């Protein structure tokens, strides 16, 4: 363990110990006196920014438990989510612009283009894309063999899937650079949308960043993301690590975490945002676990399964749609 990483781990342990000694009553009083945040209504004038940072490094070619590569599983989930967003934002054949979506891929290539916006086809090179643009610029449509449940059993069936991004697993993991590009785009977006619900950023990765000398650089880059925001609150950053091992979903700050000895896990944990109350309630509903409401829940999943990634993204889309006002 490097000296910088050792200092980071010690600092995190001290912070957890300090929070354990604080009274629960004092914490509740502090929450009650805080100004109401993360309550802005989502409208066509004030949409929500939804950002996906996708690891496209070589290690994403590793297979998950279903025998499919991590890269393919993640892009399938993201494409399905985008298609669902279009359906949720459509009222009487009219698309309502409740979301601005950005996809940043990192590790697709070496050199100057190793971090880039992830859209394909007509949207290639674009940063922010609204719902109408998503609907009108599908990259391609695939026909997938599935099975359909009938009273007498399963029968062969087909399903069409719309594609906006493709899976890649090529080079290294320039996560810090991806976070930097994300921050630059968020600064511009929030300046134009000061009254919007705060942006939500989902960093989906399976490995250690290759463009940092110490893990403190990773934590600092995450902190810079969280310093951006709107009048309604700071940007919410979620870290999702797609790796094998015992899954740890949305751990609560100030409790025994079970991964204190893993510097990388601690960095992703420390870099993630605390969930505001309404998101904790939504997380409890989606994951079926009431504990998320009680503690200071962090927006991080370690050793995530595909279903937990789906649930994490669902929390973000559901809280936005629950705040729709027109």
N, C-alpha and C positions, 0 to 999 in steps of 0.2 A: 504494500500500500504506500503510495507516495505521501510526502509530508502534507501537501495541500489537501489531499483526499482525507488524510487522518484528521486534519484540523476541521474539515467539513463534517466528518462523522461525529467528532466530539461536540461540535457546536450544535448539531441536530439533537444529539442525546441530551445535552444540557437544556435545550429548549423544551423537549418533551418532559423532562423532569420538573422544570419550572411550571409547566402547565398542569402537571399532575398535582402540584401543591396548591394551586389556586382553587378557591371554593367554587362549587357548582353554582351556588346562589349568586355570587358576584358575576359569574359569566352570564347568567340569565338576565341579571339586571342590566349588564352592559348591552346585551342584545336588545332588550326592550327599549333602551334609550337611544339606540342607533337610528338615524334617519332611514325611512323606508327606501330601499333600493331594489333593483331587479324587478321592478313592477311596471315599467313603461309598457304602454299598449303598443302592439305591433299593427301597423297600418301600411297601406301601399305607399304612403309618403315616408313613413319611418319603418323600413324593413329591418330584419335581423341579419347580421353578418354571420355566415356559417362557413368555417374554414376547416379543410382537411389537409393535414400534412402526412404524406404517404411515403414510408420507407420503400425505396426501390433498389436496395442494395442486393448483392449476390446472395446473402443469407436468406432472403425472402423466397428463394427457390426451395428451401427445406419444406418437407411435407408435414401437414398437420395430421391429426388422428384419423381423418377421413381419407387420407391418401392424396389429397389435393395440396398444391403448394400454398404457402402462406400468401404469396402475392396474388394468386388467383382467388383465394377465399376473400381477401380484403377487397379486391376490386369488384367481385360479385356482390358483396354486401353494400359497397358504396353505390354501385350502379342501381341496385334495387332500391336503396334509400332515395336516390335522386328521382327515380320514377315515381316513388310513393309521394315525394314532395310535390311533384306536379299535380298528382291526383288530389292531394289535400288542399292545394291552393286554387283549385278550379271550382268555380261556382256557376252553374247554368251555362257551361261552355265558355265562360269568361275566366281567364287566368288572372289571379290577383298576386301582385308582386310582394309577397310577404318575406322573401328571402333573397339575399345576395350571396352567392356561393362562390368560393374560391378553392381550388385544388392545387397544392404545391407538391411536386414529387422530388425526392432527393435520393441520389445514388443511381440514376438511370444511365448516366454517362460519366466519363472522366473529364477533367479539364474545366473550362469556363462554363459549360452548360450542365454541370453536374446537379444543379438545382434549377428547376424550371416549373412553369405552370403546367398542370397535368392534363388539360383538355386535349381532345383529339379532333380531327376533321375541321369543320368550319370554325370551331372555337379555339383552335390551336393558337397558343401565344397570348390568349386573353387571360386577364386576372379575374376580375369579378364578372359573374354571369347571373342574370336574373332568371326568374322562373319561365317567362315567355321564351327567352333565348334558349334555355334548356329544352323546352318542349319542341322548338322549331329547328333544333340543330343536333338531333341524335346522330352520333357517329355511324352506328350500324345497328341492325337488329339481328340477333341470333335466334335460331330455333333449337330448343333444348328438349331432349327426350326425357319425359317424366313418367310418373304413374298416377293414375286416378283411382280413388277409392270408390267402389261400387258396392251395392248390397251383397253381391256374391264374391267380392274380392277385388284385388287390384288389377287394373287393365293398363296397357301401354297408352301413353298420351304424349302430347307435345305442348310446349309453352314458349311463347316469344319473350325475349329479354332485350331491352333496350340498353345500348352500350354508349357511354360517354368517355370512359377511360379504359385503357388496356393494362394488363398486369406486366410489370417489369421486375427483373431481379438481376442486376448487372454488375455494379461496381461497389464502391465504398459507402460509408454512411455519414454524409456531411450534414448532420442534424443541426449543428449550430448555425450553419449558413442558411438552412431552411427557416429556422426561427427568426433570423435576421431579416430575410426577405418578407416573411409574414408580418413582422413588426412594422416595416416600412409601409406595406400596403394598408395595415390597420390604422396607422397614423393618418393617412390620406382619407380612408373611409370614414373614420370617426369624426374627422373635421367637417365632413360633408353631411353627417348624420348625428348631430349632437344630442338629439332627443330620442334616439332609438334605444331599444333594449341592447345591453352590452353584447359585443361579439362573443361567439363561442368558437374555440379552436380545439381540434382533436388531432393530437400527434400520435400516429399509429406506427409502431416500429417493432423490430424484433432484435435489435442489437445495439451495441455500444457505439457512440458517436466517434468517428475517426478524425474529426477536425477540431478536437480540443486537446490541450496539453494536460488539463486537470478537470475533474468533474465539477469543480466550482464554476468553470466557464459555462457548463451546461445549465447549472442552476441560475447563474446570472442572466443567461439568455432567456430562460423561462420568465424570470422576474421582469425583464424588459417588456415581454409580451403582456404580462399582467398589469403593467403600469399604464398601458393604453386603455381606452374605454370611452364611455359616453357620460352624459350628465346623470344617467341612471345607475352607473356603477362601473367597476373595472372589468376588462376582458376576462372571460373565464377560460382557463387552459386545462384541458384533460390530457393525460398521458396514458396510452394503452400499449402495454408490452405484450406482443404475441410470441410467447415462448413456452417451452415445456416446463412442467413443475407444478407445485401446489398453487392453485389460483388464489389470489388475494384481491377481493373486490371492494373498492371504495373504503379503504381503512380509515379509522377515526383517529385524529390527532390526540396525543396525550394518553394513548393506550399502548399495550404491548403489541408491536407490529408483527414480529416474527421474522423480519428481514433486516434488523438493525446492523447485522454484520456484512451486508451486501451494499457496497458503496454506490453501485450503479442504481440499484433499486431505490436506495435512499434519495438519490439525486432526482429521479423521476417523481418520487413521492413529494419531495420538498418543492420541486418546480411546479407541481400541479396546484390548482386553485382550491380554496375551501368552497364547498357548495353552499350557496345561500339557501335559506329555509325552504322556499318553494321548490327548488331543485332537489333538495333532500327528500321532500315529500314525494316528488315524482319518482326519484330513484327507489324509494321504498315500495312504491306501487309497481314499478316495472320489474324490479328484482325480487319482489315479494319478501322483503326483509325490513322490519320496522326499526332495526337498530340504526339505520342510516339517518333517521330523523333525530336521534337522541344526542349524538356526539358532534364533534367538529369534523365532519366528513370531508375527505380529500378526493378530488376528481382524478383518481388513478386506479388502474387495474393492472396487476402484475401477473404474468403467466396466463393471459386471457384466453378463453375459448372463443370460438366464432360466435356462439350464442350470446356471450357476455359483451362482445363488441357490438353486436346488433342492439342489445339493450342499452348500452352506453349512448349510442347515436340516437336511439329512440327517446331517451331522456331529453336530449337537446331539441329534437324536433317537436316533441309533445309540449314542452314548456313554452316554446315559441307560439305554437298554434293555440295553446290555452290562453295566450295573451292577445289574440287577434281581436281588433275592435271594429273592423269594417269589412 
